[in-house]
C-alpha cells in the first residue's frame, strides 16, 4: 500500500512538473475538450468572432461558428470582403470562399458574382454536392438553385470612387504591404492606402469547439482591380485554409499567389504535426516564402494564423502590422503578430 501511494504521489508530482515546464516555456495549454476558442484575421475579426462565439460559447459546433462568424464581414461594406468590395479591372466584384470541417469535408466557390454570402454557398457545395469547388456561372447557378437571392450588380459608393481613381492610370500592382498605422484605429490596424481603402484582403477564421473539434473558413473578394478571372489562395483548400482534426487548423491572408506556391496553410499544419507551435510553424513557412521571393519579399505581405490541438494559437507575417482577433472563455483581444521584417 505504501509503495502504491508513493507511486501515485510521484506520478502526480511528475505531471505537475511537466505542466510547470510547459508554462515556463510560454506554452498555453487549454486541453482538448471543454475550452472552445476562435481566432480570425485582422481587426475586423473582433466583430466576426462575436458571432462565432454566440455558437461556441453555448457548446455549438465549430463548423457553424466559422460560417456565421465570417458572414458578419461579408455583410459589411468592406473594401476587400463581400459585395461592397473593390471590383476587378473590368468593374465587376467577384468573390471567393472556402470552408472545412473536422471530418476533412470541404467546399469552395470562386469567381462568384452577385451572391451576398459566398461562405454559405461554399458550405452547400460541401454538404450537397460530390465536388469541392464550383466556379463562375456554375457557382452562381448552384447558389440560385439553393435559394440564395441574386443581388444588384452595382458597386458600393466607396468601391465606385476607388475604381474611378484606378481608371485614371489603370495600373495593376500587387496590394501594398500593410505597415503599422500610427494615427487611425489603434496600434495594430493596417495602414490606410492612398486611395482611401483599408488593405484587409481576406477574413480567415479557425475555431475549436467544446468537443475539441476544428473547423475553418476563409472569404474574400481578392485583390482589388485584379485581372478578370484571377483567383487567389482564399478558396483553395490547403492554401488559404486547412484543417486536420488530429493536429489543428490554419488560415492565410495576404498575396494569394505566394501562399499558393507553398501550399501555405497545409504546410503550417504539417509542421504543427511535427510538434512545432502555431507561431513557429507559421514562421517557418513565411521564411520559406521570403527565400523564394528574395528581394521581392519586401513588396508583399503574407501572414498565417493557426491553432493546434493543445489550444495554442499563433501567427507570423512577412511585415509588421498584421494582427488577429482572439476569443475564448477568458479573453476577447486583438493580438499583434510577429514578422520577418520586424521594425
Secondary structure, 3 states (H helix, E strand, C coil): CHHHHHHHHHHHHHHHHHHHHHHHCCCCCCCCCCCCEEEEECCCHHHHHHHHHHHHCCCCCHHHHHHHHHHHHHHCCCCCCCCCCCCCCCCCCCEEEEEECCCCCEEEEEEECCCCCHHHHHHHHHHHCCCCEEEHHHHHHHHHHCCCCCCCCCCCHHHHHHHHHHHCCCCCCCCCCCCECCCCCCCCCECECCCCCECCCCEEEEEECCCCCEEEEEEECCCCCCCCCCCCCCCCECCCEEEECCCEEEEEEECHHHHHHCCHHHHHHHHHHCCCCHHHHHHHHHHHHHHHHHHHHHHCCEEEEEEECCCCEEEEEEECCCEEEEEECCCEEEEECEEEECC
